[in-house]
Amino acid sequence: MNYRIPRDVDEVREILEEASFPLAEWLRESCVLEDRSVMTREEAYNNYVEWAKNSGKSRILTRRKFYELRAKFVEVKRGGEYCFKGVRLKKEIDSNSEV
C-alpha cells in the first residue's frame, strides 16, 4: 500500500473530515454554503448520486444515509417538500468565479 504523509495541519483536518463525514467532498465540489439558500432533499440527493457516479465512487450512500445531512444543515419544509437550509448547488457562474 502506498501512503502519503500530509504536508500540513489543514490537509490532516481535511482528510479526517472526509473520513468522518463522507459527504464533505461532494459539498466542497458541488455546493455553495449560503445562509439564505435552500435546496430540496431530492435535488441534493440526485445531484450527489450523479456526482458520485461521475467521480468513480465505488459506494454510493443510500437516500436514508444521505439524509443524515440533516445533522449539518437545518431542515425546513417549503411548498410541501423537505429542504436543506443554508446550502445550494453550484451554478456554472460559481465555478467560473473561483478561477
C-alpha positions in Angstrom: 0.0 0.0 0.0 1.2 3.5 -0.8 0.6 6.0 2.0 1.2 9.7 1.6 2.1 11.9 4.6 0.0 15.1 4.8 2.0 18.3 4.5 0.2 20.5 6.9 -2.5 20.7 9.6 -5.2 21.8 7.2 -4.6 18.8 5.0 -4.8 16.5 8.0 -8.0 18.2 9.1 -9.5 17.8 5.6 -8.6 14.1 5.5 -10.2 13.5 8.9 -13.3 15.4 8.0 -13.8 13.4 4.8 -13.3 10.1 6.7 -15.8 11.1 9.4 -18.3 12.8 7.0 -18.4 11.1 3.6 -20.4 14.0 2.0 -17.7 16.5 2.7 -16.1 16.1 -0.8 -19.5 16.4 -2.6 -20.3 19.5 -0.6 -17.0 21.1 -1.4 -17.1 20.3 -5.1 -20.8 20.7 -5.8 -22.4 23.1 -3.3 -22.2 26.6 -2.1 -22.9 27.4 1.6 -25.1 30.5 2.0 -27.4 31.4 4.9 -30.4 32.2 2.7 -30.1 29.3 0.3 -32.5 26.4 0.2 -32.2 23.1 -1.7 -34.7 20.3 -1.7 -33.6 16.9 -0.3 -34.5 15.3 -3.6 -32.4 17.8 -5.7 -29.5 17.3 -3.3 -29.6 13.5 -3.4 -30.0 13.3 -7.2 -27.0 15.6 -7.6 -25.0 13.6 -5.1 -25.7 10.3 -7.0 -24.7 11.9 -10.3 -21.5 13.4 -8.8 -20.6 10.0 -7.1 -21.0 8.1 -10.4 -19.0 10.7 -12.4 -16.3 10.7 -9.7 -16.0 6.9 -9.8 -17.1 6.4 -6.2 -17.4 2.6 -5.5 -20.1 3.1 -2.9 -23.0 5.5 -3.2 -24.8 6.4 0.0 -28.5 5.3 0.3 -31.1 8.0 0.4 -31.5 7.3 4.2 -27.8 7.7 4.9 -27.6 10.8 2.7 -30.4 12.4 4.5 -28.3 12.3 7.7 -27.0 15.6 6.2 -29.7 17.0 8.5 -27.0 16.8 11.2 -25.1 19.5 9.3 -28.0 21.7 8.0 -31.3 22.9 9.2 -34.2 21.2 7.5 -37.3 23.2 6.5 -40.4 22.4 4.6 -41.2 24.6 1.6 -44.1 24.0 -0.7 -44.7 20.6 0.7 -41.0 19.5 0.1 -38.3 19.0 2.7 -35.3 21.2 2.1 -31.8 21.8 3.5 -31.3 25.4 4.5 -28.0 27.1 4.1 -26.8 25.2 1.1 -27.4 25.2 -2.7 -25.9 23.6 -5.7 -23.2 25.4 -7.5 -24.1 27.1 -10.8 -21.7 27.4 -13.7 -21.1 31.0 -12.8 -20.0 29.9 -9.3 -17.4 27.6 -10.7 -16.1 30.3 -13.1 -15.7 32.8 -10.3 -13.4 30.5 -8.4 -10.7 30.5 -11.1 
